[in-house]
Amino acid sequence: MSDAMTIAAAGVRANLAALSDAAASVVAATMPSTQDAAPAPVKASGFLLAYNPDAPFANLQDLVAVPNASPEAAITGALQAANGVRANLVVYRIASHLYRSLLNL
């Protein structure tokens, strides 16, 4: 079984990835959309396809990915990921201190 430092480091890495995804969701959710039609569901990735022929990044069918979350939900996800990073760093620091104190015995 892994020690606490390894588990905390893996948790920090996972939370940083979640923080990056949450930040992208915040940006996508707060961008003004110019969609003309109702979005069509795509997959469970958190994005929907919406028809927007004026978008420079639209695909060949003039569909654009739009977030499937409100800005409030995206910001909440970012806060949860940031709190997860802080918690894992505290666990890592405590485990490191305990490991160093064992080496001093």
C-alpha positions in Angstrom: 0.0 0.0 0.0 1.2 3.5 -0.8 2.3 5.8 1.9 0.5 9.1 2.7 2.9 11.2 0.7 2.4 9.3 -2.5 -1.4 9.3 -2.0 -1.4 13.1 -1.3 0.9 13.8 -4.4 -1.5 11.8 -6.6 -4.4 13.7 -5.1 -2.7 17.0 -5.9 -2.1 16.0 -9.4 -5.7 14.9 -9.9 -7.1 18.1 -8.3 -4.8 20.2 -10.5 -6.2 18.5 -13.6 -9.8 19.1 -12.3 -8.9 22.7 -11.6 -7.7 23.1 -15.1 -10.9 21.6 -16.5 -13.0 23.7 -14.1 -11.2 26.9 -15.3 -11.9 26.0 -18.9 -15.6 25.4 -18.0 -15.8 28.8 -16.3 -14.4 30.5 -19.4 -16.7 28.6 -21.7 -19.7 29.2 -19.5 -19.2 32.9 -19.2 -18.5 33.5 -22.9 -21.5 35.1 -24.7 -23.1 32.7 -27.0 -24.6 33.5 -30.4 -26.5 30.3 -31.0 -29.7 30.5 -33.1 -31.1 27.1 -32.3 -31.6 24.8 -29.3 -28.4 22.8 -28.5 -28.3 19.1 -29.4 -26.9 16.7 -26.8 -23.5 15.2 -27.8 -22.0 13.2 -25.0 -21.4 13.3 -21.2 -18.4 15.6 -21.5 -20.1 18.7 -20.3 -20.5 20.2 -23.7 -23.4 20.4 -26.2 -23.5 21.2 -29.9 -25.3 24.4 -31.0 -25.8 25.7 -34.5 -23.8 28.9 -35.1 -22.9 29.6 -38.7 -21.0 32.8 -37.9 -18.5 31.2 -35.5 -15.0 31.0 -37.0 -14.4 27.7 -35.1 -17.5 25.9 -36.2 -17.3 22.5 -37.9 -18.5 21.7 -41.4 -22.1 21.5 -40.2 -21.8 24.9 -38.5 -22.0 23.4 -35.1 -20.1 24.8 -32.1 -19.4 23.2 -28.7 -21.1 25.1 -25.9 -20.9 24.4 -22.2 -23.7 22.3 -20.6 -23.3 24.1 -17.2 -24.2 27.4 -15.7 -21.4 29.8 -14.7 -22.3 29.2 -11.1 -21.8 25.4 -11.4 -18.5 26.0 -13.2 -17.2 28.3 -10.5 -18.3 25.9 -7.8 -16.3 23.2 -9.5 -13.2 25.4 -9.6 -13.6 26.2 -5.9 -14.0 22.5 -5.0 -10.9 21.6 -7.0 -8.9 24.4 -5.4 -9.9 23.2 -1.9 -8.9 19.7 -2.9 -5.4 20.9 -3.8 -5.1 22.7 -0.5 -6.2 19.7 1.5 -3.9 17.3 -0.3 -1.0 19.8 0.2 -1.7 19.8 4.0 -1.7 16.0 4.1 1.5 15.9 2.1 3.2 18.5 4.5 2.1 16.6 7.6 3.2 13.2 6.1 6.6 14.7 5.2 7.0 16.2 8.7 6.2 12.8 10.3 8.6 11.0 7.9 11.4 13.4 8.7 10.8 13.1 12.5 11.1 9.3 12.1 14.4 9.7 10.4 15.7 11.8 13.4 15.0 9.0 15.9 
